Amino acid sequence: MSLVTVGSRYQIVIPKKERRVLRIRPREKLNVVVEGDSLRIYDVSPSSLRGIGSKIADGMDATAYVKSLRREWDGHVR
């Protein structure tokens, strides 16, 4: 367990030891969950995400992805 400080903008720095263990990289997405009086942080790897959001999680721009879906849907005339 490591001690961290909450900054004036409510940010914390994950200590180096824990970052190495979890292989957390800059700009990586993490899940934060409140459990009772605790805050838990979970790693989210893009490969674990499924469904419509998986391409967005792999770095595709969300707007471009939605536009590509709309083009695909327009091709399937009722």
PyMOL Python script that loads the backbone (N, CA, C, O; Angstrom):
from pymol import cmd

cmd.read_pdbstr("""\
ATOM      1  N   MET A   1       0.845  -1.164   0.000  1.00  0.00           N
ATOM      2  CA  MET A   1       0.000   0.000   0.000  1.00  0.00           C
ATOM      3  C   MET A   1       0.898   1.238   0.000  1.00  0.00           C
ATOM      4  O   MET A   1       1.901   1.290   0.713  1.00  0.00           O
ATOM      5  N   SER A   2       0.527   2.227  -0.806  1.00  0.00           N
ATOM      6  CA  SER A   2       1.294   3.462  -0.906  1.00  0.00           C
ATOM      7  C   SER A   2       0.409   4.650  -0.555  1.00  0.00           C
ATOM      8  O   SER A   2      -0.800   4.619  -0.783  1.00  0.00           O
ATOM      9  N   LEU A   3       1.000   5.676  -0.011  1.00  0.00           N
ATOM     10  CA  LEU A   3       0.301   6.907   0.334  1.00  0.00           C
ATOM     11  C   LEU A   3       0.401   7.874  -0.840  1.00  0.00           C
ATOM     12  O   LEU A   3       1.488   8.101  -1.371  1.00  0.00           O
ATOM     13  N   VAL A   4      -0.742   8.447  -1.245  1.00  0.00           N
ATOM     14  CA  VAL A   4      -0.760   9.457  -2.305  1.00  0.00           C
ATOM     15  C   VAL A   4      -1.479  10.695  -1.787  1.00  0.00           C
ATOM     16  O   VAL A   4      -2.207  10.628  -0.796  1.00  0.00           O
ATOM     17  N   THR A   5      -1.274  11.817  -2.452  1.00  0.00           N
ATOM     18  CA  THR A   5      -1.903  13.078  -2.082  1.00  0.00           C
ATOM     19  C   THR A   5      -2.839  13.517  -3.192  1.00  0.00           C
ATOM     20  O   THR A   5      -2.504  13.424  -4.373  1.00  0.00           O
ATOM     21  N   VAL A   6      -4.018  13.999  -2.806  1.00  0.00           N
ATOM     22  CA  VAL A   6      -4.967  14.543  -3.779  1.00  0.00           C
ATOM     23  C   VAL A   6      -4.579  15.998  -4.014  1.00  0.00           C
ATOM     24  O   VAL A   6      -4.495  16.794  -3.078  1.00  0.00           O
ATOM     25  N   GLY A   7      -4.344  16.331  -5.288  1.00  0.00           N
ATOM     26  CA  GLY A   7      -3.954  17.697  -5.638  1.00  0.00           C
ATOM     27  C   GLY A   7      -5.142  18.642  -5.652  1.00  0.00           C
ATOM     28  O   GLY A   7      -6.282  18.223  -5.454  1.00  0.00           O
ATOM     29  N   SER A   8      -4.873  19.908  -5.886  1.00  0.00           N
ATOM     30  CA  SER A   8      -5.920  20.935  -5.883  1.00  0.00           C
ATOM     31  C   SER A   8      -6.963  20.708  -6.979  1.00  0.00           C
ATOM     32  O   SER A   8      -8.087  21.199  -6.876  1.00  0.00           O
ATOM     33  N   ARG A   9      -6.597  19.970  -8.022  1.00  0.00           N
ATOM     34  CA  ARG A   9      -7.540  19.639  -9.103  1.00  0.00           C
ATOM     35  C   ARG A   9      -8.060  18.211  -8.959  1.00  0.00           C
ATOM     36  O   ARG A   9      -8.520  17.617  -9.934  1.00  0.00           O
ATOM     37  N   TYR A  10      -7.989  17.659  -7.750  1.00  0.00           N
ATOM     38  CA  TYR A  10      -8.488  16.314  -7.410  1.00  0.00           C
ATOM     39  C   TYR A  10      -7.775  15.205  -8.168  1.00  0.00           C
ATOM     40  O   TYR A  10      -8.356  14.150  -8.420  1.00  0.00           O
ATOM     41  N   GLN A  11      -6.533  15.435  -8.528  1.00  0.00           N
ATOM     42  CA  GLN A  11      -5.742  14.425  -9.220  1.00  0.00           C
ATOM     43  C   GLN A  11      -4.824  13.723  -8.234  1.00  0.00           C
ATOM     44  O   GLN A  11      -4.375  14.309  -7.249  1.00  0.00           O
ATOM     45  N   ILE A  12      -4.552  12.447  -8.521  1.00  0.00           N
ATOM     46  CA  ILE A  12      -3.566  11.701  -7.742  1.00  0.00           C
ATOM     47  C   ILE A  12      -2.537  11.138  -8.707  1.00  0.00           C
ATOM     48  O   ILE A  12      -2.814  10.966  -9.894  1.00  0.00           O
ATOM     49  N   VAL A  13      -1.361  10.855  -8.198  1.00  0.00           N
ATOM     50  CA  VAL A  13      -0.308  10.225  -8.991  1.00  0.00           C
ATOM     51  C   VAL A  13      -0.185   8.789  -8.501  1.00  0.00           C
ATOM     52  O   VAL A  13       0.009   8.545  -7.311  1.00  0.00           O
ATOM     53  N   ILE A  14      -0.300   7.845  -9.423  1.00  0.00           N
ATOM     54  CA  ILE A  14      -0.141   6.434  -9.070  1.00  0.00           C
ATOM     55  C   ILE A  14       1.358   6.178  -8.896  1.00  0.00           C
ATOM     56  O   ILE A  14       2.139   6.424  -9.815  1.00  0.00           O
ATOM     57  N   PRO A  15       1.758   5.688  -7.730  1.00  0.00           N
ATOM     58  CA  PRO A  15       3.183   5.477  -7.489  1.00  0.00           C
ATOM     59  C   PRO A  15       3.828   4.541  -8.512  1.00  0.00           C
ATOM     60  O   PRO A  15       3.185   3.636  -9.043  1.00  0.00           O
ATOM     61  N   LYS A  16       5.105   4.779  -8.772  1.00  0.00           N
ATOM     62  CA  LYS A  16       5.860   4.049  -9.789  1.00  0.00           C
ATOM     63  C   LYS A  16       5.789   2.536  -9.589  1.00  0.00           C
ATOM     64  O   LYS A  16       5.598   1.785 -10.546  1.00  0.00           O
ATOM     65  N   LYS A  17       5.945   2.096  -8.340  1.00  0.00           N
ATOM     66  CA  LYS A  17       5.916   0.661  -8.057  1.00  0.00           C
ATOM     67  C   LYS A  17       4.598   0.026  -8.527  1.00  0.00           C
ATOM     68  O   LYS A  17       4.612  -1.027  -9.164  1.00  0.00           O
ATOM     69  N   GLU A  18       3.469   0.659  -8.218  1.00  0.00           N
ATOM     70  CA  GLU A  18       2.165   0.140  -8.618  1.00  0.00           C
ATOM     71  C   GLU A  18       1.950   0.247 -10.132  1.00  0.00           C
ATOM     72  O   GLU A  18       1.346  -0.638 -10.738  1.00  0.00           O
ATOM     73  N   ARG A  19       2.447   1.333 -10.741  1.00  0.00           N
ATOM     74  CA  ARG A  19       2.337   1.466 -12.208  1.00  0.00           C
ATOM     75  C   ARG A  19       3.072   0.344 -12.906  1.00  0.00           C
ATOM     76  O   ARG A  19       2.583  -0.205 -13.893  1.00  0.00           O
ATOM     77  N   ARG A  20       4.247  -0.002 -12.399  1.00  0.00           N
ATOM     78  CA  ARG A  20       5.030  -1.083 -13.015  1.00  0.00           C
ATOM     79  C   ARG A  20       4.341  -2.423 -12.864  1.00  0.00           C
ATOM     80  O   ARG A  20       4.285  -3.206 -13.812  1.00  0.00           O
ATOM     81  N   VAL A  21       3.816  -2.693 -11.677  1.00  0.00           N
ATOM     82  CA  VAL A  21       3.140  -3.974 -11.437  1.00  0.00           C
ATOM     83  C   VAL A  21       1.950  -4.139 -12.390  1.00  0.00           C
ATOM     84  O   VAL A  21       1.752  -5.207 -12.968  1.00  0.00           O
ATOM     85  N   LEU A  22       1.161  -3.068 -12.545  1.00  0.00           N
ATOM     86  CA  LEU A  22      -0.032  -3.134 -13.398  1.00  0.00           C
ATOM     87  C   LEU A  22       0.238  -2.768 -14.850  1.00  0.00           C
ATOM     88  O   LEU A  22      -0.656  -2.855 -15.692  1.00  0.00           O
ATOM     89  N   ARG A  23       1.470  -2.357 -15.145  1.00  0.00           N
ATOM     90  CA  ARG A  23       1.862  -1.947 -16.506  1.00  0.00           C
ATOM     91  C   ARG A  23       0.966  -0.829 -17.035  1.00  0.00           C
ATOM     92  O   ARG A  23       0.516  -0.870 -18.180  1.00  0.00           O
ATOM     93  N   ILE A  24       0.715   0.157 -16.197  1.00  0.00           N
ATOM     94  CA  ILE A  24      -0.114   1.299 -16.577  1.00  0.00           C
ATOM     95  C   ILE A  24       0.750   2.289 -17.353  1.00  0.00           C
ATOM     96  O   ILE A  24       1.846   2.647 -16.923  1.00  0.00           O
ATOM     97  N   ARG A  25       0.235   2.726 -18.510  1.00  0.00           N
ATOM     98  CA  ARG A  25       0.952   3.649 -19.386  1.00  0.00           C
ATOM     99  C   ARG A  25       0.233   4.998 -19.407  1.00  0.00           C
ATOM    100  O   ARG A  25      -0.945   5.068 -19.056  1.00  0.00           O
ATOM    101  N   PRO A  26       0.921   6.073 -19.812  1.00  0.00           N
ATOM    102  CA  PRO A  26       0.264   7.382 -19.934  1.00  0.00           C
ATOM    103  C   PRO A  26      -0.930   7.326 -20.886  1.00  0.00           C
ATOM    104  O   PRO A  26      -0.890   6.631 -21.902  1.00  0.00           O
ATOM    105  N   ARG A  27      -1.960   8.041 -20.561  1.00  0.00           N
ATOM    106  CA  ARG A  27      -3.211   8.154 -21.335  1.00  0.00           C
ATOM    107  C   ARG A  27      -4.029   6.866 -21.361  1.00  0.00           C
ATOM    108  O   ARG A  27      -5.007   6.782 -22.104  1.00  0.00           O
ATOM    109  N   GLU A  28      -3.664   5.882 -20.588  1.00  0.00           N
ATOM    110  CA  GLU A  28      -4.427   4.638 -20.517  1.00  0.00           C
ATOM    111  C   GLU A  28      -5.713   4.884 -19.726  1.00  0.00           C
ATOM    112  O   GLU A  28      -5.725   5.671 -18.779  1.00  0.00           O
ATOM    113  N   LYS A  29      -6.789   4.210 -20.118  1.00  0.00           N
ATOM    114  CA  LYS A  29      -8.071   4.329 -19.436  1.00  0.00           C
ATOM    115  C   LYS A  29      -8.112   3.377 -18.243  1.00  0.00           C
ATOM    116  O   LYS A  29      -7.639   2.243 -18.317  1.00  0.00           O
ATOM    117  N   LEU A  30      -8.683   3.861 -17.147  1.00  0.00           N
ATOM    118  CA  LEU A  30      -8.849   3.062 -15.942  1.00  0.00           C
ATOM    119  C   LEU A  30     -10.282   3.210 -15.454  1.00  0.00           C
ATOM    120  O   LEU A  30     -10.896   4.260 -15.642  1.00  0.00           O
ATOM    121  N   ASN A  31     -10.816   2.177 -14.835  1.00  0.00           N
ATOM    122  CA  ASN A  31     -12.119   2.249 -14.182  1.00  0.00           C
ATOM    123  C   ASN A  31     -11.912   2.615 -12.729  1.00  0.00           C
ATOM    124  O   ASN A  31     -11.013   2.086 -12.075  1.00  0.00           O
ATOM    125  N   VAL A  32     -12.738   3.520 -12.214  1.00  0.00           N
ATOM    126  CA  VAL A  32     -12.694   3.910 -10.805  1.00  0.00           C
ATOM    127  C   VAL A  32     -14.054   3.588 -10.209  1.00  0.00           C
ATOM    128  O   VAL A  32     -15.085   4.000 -10.740  1.00  0.00           O
ATOM    129  N   VAL A  33     -14.056   2.845  -9.097  1.00  0.00           N
ATOM    130  CA  VAL A  33     -15.288   2.396  -8.467  1.00  0.00           C
ATOM    131  C   VAL A  33     -15.237   2.717  -6.973  1.00  0.00           C
ATOM    132  O   VAL A  33     -14.213   2.509  -6.321  1.00  0.00           O
ATOM    133  N   VAL A  34     -16.350   3.225  -6.436  1.00  0.00           N
ATOM    134  CA  VAL A  34     -16.460   3.444  -4.999  1.00  0.00           C
ATOM    135  C   VAL A  34     -17.083   2.196  -4.392  1.00  0.00           C
ATOM    136  O   VAL A  34     -18.160   1.762  -4.802  1.00  0.00           O
ATOM    137  N   GLU A  35     -16.392   1.626  -3.410  1.00  0.00           N
ATOM    138  CA  GLU A  35     -16.887   0.451  -2.701  1.00  0.00           C
ATOM    139  C   GLU A  35     -16.860   0.762  -1.213  1.00  0.00           C
ATOM    140  O   GLU A  35     -15.803   0.717  -0.582  1.00  0.00           O
ATOM    141  N   GLY A  36     -18.024   1.077  -0.654  1.00  0.00           N
ATOM    142  CA  GLY A  36     -18.083   1.484   0.744  1.00  0.00           C
ATOM    143  C   GLY A  36     -17.352   2.795   0.918  1.00  0.00           C
ATOM    144  O   GLY A  36     -17.706   3.794   0.292  1.00  0.00           O
ATOM    145  N   ASP A  37     -16.331   2.802   1.766  1.00  0.00           N
ATOM    146  CA  ASP A  37     -15.537   4.016   1.957  1.00  0.00           C
ATOM    147  C   ASP A  37     -14.188   3.930   1.244  1.00  0.00           C
ATOM    148  O   ASP A  37     -13.241   4.635   1.593  1.00  0.00           O
ATOM    149  N   SER A  38     -14.119   3.051   0.233  1.00  0.00           N
ATOM    150  CA  SER A  38     -12.882   2.850  -0.520  1.00  0.00           C
ATOM    151  C   SER A  38     -13.055   3.243  -1.979  1.00  0.00           C
ATOM    152  O   SER A  38     -14.160   3.217  -2.522  1.00  0.00           O
ATOM    153  N   LEU A  39     -11.956   3.603  -2.591  1.00  0.00           N
ATOM    154  CA  LEU A  39     -11.907   3.910  -4.015  1.00  0.00           C
ATOM    155  C   LEU A  39     -11.023   2.858  -4.653  1.00  0.00           C
ATOM    156  O   LEU A  39      -9.856   2.719  -4.287  1.00  0.00           O
ATOM    157  N   ARG A  40     -11.571   2.110  -5.611  1.00  0.00           N
ATOM    158  CA  ARG A  40     -10.798   1.055  -6.287  1.00  0.00           C
ATOM    159  C   ARG A  40     -10.567   1.467  -7.726  1.00  0.00           C
ATOM    160  O   ARG A  40     -11.459   2.004  -8.383  1.00  0.00           O
ATOM    161  N   ILE A  41      -9.367   1.212  -8.206  1.00  0.00           N
ATOM    162  CA  ILE A  41      -8.990   1.550  -9.574  1.00  0.00           C
ATOM    163  C   ILE A  41      -8.656   0.257 -10.298  1.00  0.00           C
ATOM    164  O   ILE A  41      -7.823  -0.525  -9.840  1.00  0.00           O
ATOM    165  N   TYR A  42      -9.315   0.035 -11.439  1.00  0.00           N
ATOM    166  CA  TYR A  42      -9.110  -1.178 -12.224  1.00  0.00           C
ATOM    167  C   TYR A  42      -8.547  -0.830 -13.588  1.00  0.00           C
ATOM    168  O   TYR A  42      -8.959   0.151 -14.207  1.00  0.00           O
ATOM    169  N   ASP A  43      -7.618  -1.623 -14.047  1.00  0.00           N
ATOM    170  CA  ASP A  43      -7.063  -1.481 -15.385  1.00  0.00           C
ATOM    171  C   ASP A  43      -8.103  -1.936 -16.406  1.00  0.00           C
ATOM    172  O   ASP A  43      -8.816  -2.914 -16.180  1.00  0.00           O
ATOM    173  N   VAL A  44      -8.185  -1.239 -17.502  1.00  0.00           N
ATOM    174  CA  VAL A  44      -9.083  -1.608 -18.590  1.00  0.00           C
ATOM    175  C   VAL A  44      -8.243  -1.727 -19.845  1.00  0.00           C
ATOM    176  O   VAL A  44      -7.752  -0.721 -20.357  1.00  0.00           O
ATOM    177  N   SER A  45      -8.071  -2.932 -20.345  1.00  0.00           N
ATOM    178  CA  SER A  45      -7.318  -3.094 -21.580  1.00  0.00           C
ATOM    179  C   SER A  45      -8.285  -3.089 -22.755  1.00  0.00           C
ATOM    180  O   SER A  45      -9.353  -3.696 -22.667  1.00  0.00           O
ATOM    181  N   PRO A  46      -7.939  -2.418 -23.857  1.00  0.00           N
ATOM    182  CA  PRO A  46      -8.839  -2.355 -25.018  1.00  0.00           C
ATOM    183  C   PRO A  46      -9.279  -3.730 -25.510  1.00  0.00           C
ATOM    184  O   PRO A  46     -10.389  -3.871 -26.023  1.00  0.00           O
ATOM    185  N   SER A  47      -8.438  -4.737 -25.364  1.00  0.00           N
ATOM    186  CA  SER A  47      -8.809  -6.060 -25.845  1.00  0.00           C
ATOM    187  C   SER A  47      -9.939  -6.669 -25.020  1.00  0.00           C
ATOM    188  O   SER A  47     -10.628  -7.576 -25.488  1.00  0.00           O
ATOM    189  N   SER A  48     -10.134  -6.179 -23.796  1.00  0.00           N
ATOM    190  CA  SER A  48     -11.206  -6.728 -22.966  1.00  0.00           C
ATOM    191  C   SER A  48     -12.546  -6.074 -23.264  1.00  0.00           C
ATOM    192  O   SER A  48     -13.589  -6.583 -22.853  1.00  0.00           O
ATOM    193  N   LEU A  49     -12.530  -4.938 -23.983  1.00  0.00           N
ATOM    194  CA  LEU A  49     -13.775  -4.270 -24.325  1.00  0.00           C
ATOM    195  C   LEU A  49     -14.403  -4.935 -25.539  1.00  0.00           C
ATOM    196  O   LEU A  49     -13.711  -5.323 -26.480  1.00  0.00           O
ATOM    197  N   ARG A  50     -15.718  -5.059 -25.502  1.00  0.00           N
ATOM    198  CA  ARG A  50     -16.412  -5.736 -26.607  1.00  0.00           C
ATOM    199  C   ARG A  50     -17.550  -4.862 -27.112  1.00  0.00           C
ATOM    200  O   ARG A  50     -17.935  -3.891 -26.461  1.00  0.00           O
ATOM    201  N   GLY A  51     -18.080  -5.208 -28.263  1.00  0.00           N
ATOM    202  CA  GLY A  51     -19.260  -4.540 -28.778  1.00  0.00           C
ATOM    203  C   GLY A  51     -18.937  -3.296 -29.566  1.00  0.00           C
ATOM    204  O   GLY A  51     -17.840  -3.142 -30.102  1.00  0.00           O
ATOM    205  N   ILE A  52     -19.914  -2.408 -29.627  1.00  0.00           N
ATOM    206  CA  ILE A  52     -19.810  -1.223 -30.474  1.00  0.00           C
ATOM    207  C   ILE A  52     -18.650  -0.316 -30.063  1.00  0.00           C
ATOM    208  O   ILE A  52     -18.067   0.346 -30.921  1.00  0.00           O
ATOM    209  N   GLY A  53     -18.304  -0.268 -28.790  1.00  0.00           N
ATOM    210  CA  GLY A  53     -17.246   0.608 -28.329  1.00  0.00           C
ATOM    211  C   GLY A  53     -15.847   0.077 -28.534  1.00  0.00           C
ATOM    212  O   GLY A  53     -14.881   0.803 -28.303  1.00  0.00           O
ATOM    213  N   SER A  54     -15.705  -1.173 -28.963  1.00  0.00           N
ATOM    214  CA  SER A  54     -14.366  -1.746 -29.064  1.00  0.00           C
ATOM    215  C   SER A  54     -13.485  -1.027 -30.083  1.00  0.00           C
ATOM    216  O   SER A  54     -12.284  -0.877 -29.854  1.00  0.00           O
ATOM    217  N   LYS A  55     -14.057  -0.577 -31.210  1.00  0.00           N
ATOM    218  CA  LYS A  55     -13.248   0.138 -32.201  1.00  0.00           C
ATOM    219  C   LYS A  55     -12.857   1.511 -31.691  1.00  0.00           C
ATOM    220  O   LYS A  55     -11.768   2.001 -31.990  1.00  0.00           O
ATOM    221  N   ILE A  56     -13.740   2.137 -30.922  1.00  0.00           N
ATOM    222  CA  ILE A  56     -13.409   3.435 -30.341  1.00  0.00           C
ATOM    223  C   ILE A  56     -12.276   3.253 -29.340  1.00  0.00           C
ATOM    224  O   ILE A  56     -11.352   4.065 -29.288  1.00  0.00           O
ATOM    225  N   ALA A  57     -12.345   2.186 -28.543  1.00  0.00           N
ATOM    226  CA  ALA A  57     -11.312   1.929 -27.537  1.00  0.00           C
ATOM    227  C   ALA A  57      -9.971   1.644 -28.189  1.00  0.00           C
ATOM    228  O   ALA A  57      -8.929   1.869 -27.573  1.00  0.00           O
ATOM    229  N   ASP A  58      -9.973   1.162 -29.399  1.00  0.00           N
ATOM    230  CA  ASP A  58      -8.725   0.863 -30.095  1.00  0.00           C
ATOM    231  C   ASP A  58      -8.113   2.101 -30.741  1.00  0.00           C
ATOM    232  O   ASP A  58      -7.160   1.996 -31.513  1.00  0.00           O
ATOM    233  N   GLY A  59      -8.661   3.268 -30.427  1.00  0.00           N
ATOM    234  CA  GLY A  59      -8.055   4.500 -30.899  1.00  0.00           C
ATOM    235  C   GLY A  59      -8.783   5.187 -32.038  1.00  0.00           C
ATOM    236  O   GLY A  59      -8.366   6.267 -32.455  1.00  0.00           O
ATOM    237  N   MET A  60      -9.853   4.606 -32.557  1.00  0.00           N
ATOM    238  CA  MET A  60     -10.595   5.245 -33.636  1.00  0.00           C
ATOM    239  C   MET A  60     -11.378   6.429 -33.063  1.00  0.00           C
ATOM    240  O   MET A  60     -11.956   6.329 -31.980  1.00  0.00           O
ATOM    241  N   ASP A  61     -11.393   7.538 -33.783  1.00  0.00           N
ATOM    242  CA  ASP A  61     -12.144   8.709 -33.364  1.00  0.00           C
ATOM    243  C   ASP A  61     -13.628   8.382 -33.291  1.00  0.00           C
ATOM    244  O   ASP A  61     -14.172   7.795 -34.227  1.00  0.00           O
ATOM    245  N   ALA A  62     -14.297   8.750 -32.200  1.00  0.00           N
ATOM    246  CA  ALA A  62     -15.699   8.404 -31.981  1.00  0.00           C
ATOM    247  C   ALA A  62     -16.603   8.973 -33.077  1.00  0.00           C
ATOM    248  O   ALA A  62     -17.512   8.287 -33.544  1.00  0.00           O
ATOM    249  N   THR A  63     -16.365  10.207 -33.486  1.00  0.00           N
ATOM    250  CA  THR A  63     -17.193  10.824 -34.525  1.00  0.00           C
ATOM    251  C   THR A  63     -17.031  10.090 -35.849  1.00  0.00           C
ATOM    252  O   THR A  63     -18.019   9.831 -36.536  1.00  0.00           O
ATOM    253  N   ALA A  64     -15.809   9.757 -36.214  1.00  0.00           N
ATOM    254  CA  ALA A  64     -15.564   9.020 -37.459  1.00  0.00           C
ATOM    255  C   ALA A  64     -16.224   7.650 -37.412  1.00  0.00           C
ATOM    256  O   ALA A  64     -16.759   7.175 -38.414  1.00  0.00           O
ATOM    257  N   TYR A  65     -16.185   7.020 -36.251  1.00  0.00           N
ATOM    258  CA  TYR A  65     -16.793   5.699 -36.115  1.00  0.00           C
ATOM    259  C   TYR A  65     -18.305   5.766 -36.302  1.00  0.00           C
ATOM    260  O   TYR A  65     -18.877   4.935 -37.008  1.00  0.00           O
ATOM    261  N   VAL A  66     -18.955   6.742 -35.680  1.00  0.00           N
ATOM    262  CA  VAL A  66     -20.411   6.889 -35.818  1.00  0.00           C
ATOM    263  C   VAL A  66     -20.767   7.198 -37.263  1.00  0.00           C
ATOM    264  O   VAL A  66     -21.747   6.659 -37.776  1.00  0.00           O
ATOM    265  N   LYS A  67     -20.000   8.051 -37.932  1.00  0.00           N
ATOM    266  CA  LYS A  67     -20.267   8.364 -39.339  1.00  0.00           C
ATOM    267  C   LYS A  67     -20.132   7.123 -40.208  1.00  0.00           C
ATOM    268  O   LYS A  67     -20.923   6.925 -41.130  1.00  0.00           O
ATOM    269  N   SER A  68     -19.132   6.281 -39.924  1.00  0.00           N
ATOM    270  CA  SER A  68     -18.975   5.057 -40.716  1.00  0.00           C
ATOM    271  C   SER A  68     -20.146   4.108 -40.479  1.00  0.00           C
ATOM    272  O   SER A  68     -20.588   3.433 -41.408  1.00  0.00           O
ATOM    273  N   LEU A  69     -20.650   4.048 -39.261  1.00  0.00           N
ATOM    274  CA  LEU A  69     -21.828   3.211 -38.987  1.00  0.00           C
ATOM    275  C   LEU A  69     -23.046   3.728 -39.738  1.00  0.00           C
ATOM    276  O   LEU A  69     -23.809   2.945 -40.302  1.00  0.00           O
ATOM    277  N   ARG A  70     -23.228   5.040 -39.746  1.00  0.00           N
ATOM    278  CA  ARG A  70     -24.379   5.621 -40.449  1.00  0.00           C
ATOM    279  C   ARG A  70     -24.308   5.345 -41.948  1.00  0.00           C
ATOM    280  O   ARG A  70     -25.328   5.050 -42.573  1.00  0.00           O
ATOM    281  N   ARG A  71     -23.099   5.439 -42.536  1.00  0.00           N
ATOM    282  CA  ARG A  71     -22.951   5.113 -43.957  1.00  0.00           C
ATOM    283  C   ARG A  71     -23.304   3.657 -44.214  1.00  0.00           C
ATOM    284  O   ARG A  71     -23.958   3.321 -45.202  1.00  0.00           O
ATOM    285  N   GLU A  72     -22.855   2.800 -43.302  1.00  0.00           N
ATOM    286  CA  GLU A  72     -23.148   1.358 -43.429  1.00  0.00           C
ATOM    287  C   GLU A  72     -24.649   1.116 -43.328  1.00  0.00           C
ATOM    288  O   GLU A  72     -25.207   0.336 -44.101  1.00  0.00           O
ATOM    289  N   TRP A  73     -25.303   1.780 -42.381  1.00  0.00           N
ATOM    290  CA  TRP A  73     -26.741   1.586 -42.191  1.00  0.00           C
ATOM    291  C   TRP A  73     -27.533   2.142 -43.372  1.00  0.00           C
ATOM    292  O   TRP A  73     -28.545   1.562 -43.766  1.00  0.00           O
ATOM    293  N   ASP A  74     -27.072   3.286 -43.953  1.00  0.00           N
ATOM    294  CA  ASP A  74     -27.768   3.858 -45.093  1.00  0.00           C
ATOM    295  C   ASP A  74     -27.732   2.928 -46.292  1.00  0.00           C
ATOM    296  O   ASP A  74     -28.626   2.984 -47.136  1.00  0.00           O
ATOM    297  N   GLY A  75     -26.739   2.090 -46.388  1.00  0.00           N
ATOM    298  CA  GLY A  75     -26.627   1.132 -47.480  1.00  0.00           C
ATOM    299  C   GLY A  75     -27.647   0.009 -47.389  1.00  0.00           C
ATOM    300  O   GLY A  75     -27.915  -0.668 -48.381  1.00  0.00           O
ATOM    301  N   HIS A  76     -28.212  -0.191 -46.218  1.00  0.00           N
ATOM    302  CA  HIS A  76     -29.217  -1.241 -46.002  1.00  0.00           C
ATOM    303  C   HIS A  76     -30.602  -0.625 -46.027  1.00  0.00           C
ATOM    304  O   HIS A  76     -31.218  -0.422 -44.980  1.00  0.00           O
ATOM    305  N   VAL A  77     -31.097  -0.325 -47.236  1.00  0.00           N
ATOM    306  CA  VAL A  77     -32.396   0.304 -47.403  1.00  0.00           C
ATOM    307  C   VAL A  77     -33.487  -0.670 -47.000  1.00  0.00           C
ATOM    308  O   VAL A  77     -33.417  -1.862 -47.298  1.00  0.00           O
ATOM    309  N   ARG A  78     -34.499  -0.143 -46.317  1.00  0.00           N
ATOM    310  CA  ARG A  78     -35.612  -0.966 -45.830  1.00  0.00           C
ATOM    311  C   ARG A  78     -36.503  -1.437 -46.936  1.00  0.00           C
ATOM    312  O   ARG A  78     -37.482  -2.139 -46.684  1.00  0.00           O
TER     313      ARG A  78
END
""", "prot")
cmd.dss("prot")
cmd.show_as("cartoon", "prot")
cmd.util.cbc("prot")
cmd.orient("prot")
